[in-house]
Amino acid sequence: MRPIPNYHKKIIDSDVYFRKCVLCGLTQVEIHHCFIYCGRQISEMWNYVPLCHEHHVGNKGFHKYHVTKEIVELHVLHKMTDEDYNKYYKRNFKQELNYLNSKYAYPNKTDVS
């Protein structure tokens, strides 16, 4: 597990987005690194997601773990910019985004090329 840098912790503490779980809205959250690149967790603001403990460990009953994981990945992929896509060129994040958009029918966000 890679620790979150202090300068990111300051931003996370002050940002309202990080106060609720993105899946269920509970206010006791843990910060999740969504993606791994070249064997390391990516330490960038777009890759952090607030999740309650149950979603973070994958025990919530109304979603299977892989579905929860894919929904969180879809959420994070929509936060990425073109600069982020280019920075991590060894992994085709745009292809993953298109796949997840088509699978979960995310409105108005199909075929990001």
ChimeraX attribute file (.defattr): number of C-alpha atoms within 10 A of each C-alpha:
attribute: neighborCount
match mode: 1-to-1
recipient: residues
	/A:1	6
	/A:2	9
	/A:3	9
	/A:4	18
	/A:5	10
	/A:6	9
	/A:7	8
	/A:8	13
	/A:9	14
	/A:10	10
	/A:11	12
	/A:12	19
	/A:13	11
	/A:14	10
	/A:15	10
	/A:16	9
	/A:17	12
	/A:18	20
	/A:19	20
	/A:20	18
	/A:21	21
	/A:22	19
	/A:23	14
	/A:24	11
	/A:25	13
	/A:26	14
	/A:27	14
	/A:28	13
	/A:29	20
	/A:30	19
	/A:31	19
	/A:32	19
	/A:33	22
	/A:34	20
	/A:35	15
	/A:36	12
	/A:37	11
	/A:38	9
	/A:39	7
	/A:40	10
	/A:41	17
	/A:42	18
	/A:43	17
	/A:44	12
	/A:45	16
	/A:46	17
	/A:47	20
	/A:48	21
	/A:49	24
	/A:50	25
	/A:51	25
	/A:52	24
	/A:53	17
	/A:54	12
	/A:55	24
	/A:56	20
	/A:57	11
	/A:58	16
	/A:59	13
	/A:60	15
	/A:61	9
	/A:62	8
	/A:63	13
	/A:64	12
	/A:65	15
	/A:66	10
	/A:67	13
	/A:68	18
	/A:69	16
	/A:70	16
	/A:71	17
	/A:72	19
	/A:73	20
	/A:74	20
	/A:75	19
	/A:76	19
	/A:77	23
	/A:78	14
	/A:79	13
	/A:80	15
	/A:81	11
	/A:82	9
	/A:83	8
	/A:84	14
	/A:85	15
	/A:86	12
	/A:87	10
	/A:88	13
	/A:89	11
	/A:90	10
	/A:91	14
	/A:92	11
	/A:93	18
	/A:94	18
	/A:95	13
	/A:96	16
	/A:97	22
	/A:98	19
	/A:99	15
	/A:100	19
	/A:101	21
	/A:102	14
	/A:103	10
	/A:104	12
	/A:105	12
	/A:106	12
	/A:107	8
	/A:108	7
	/A:109	12
	/A:110	14
	/A:111	12
	/A:112	12
	/A:113	8
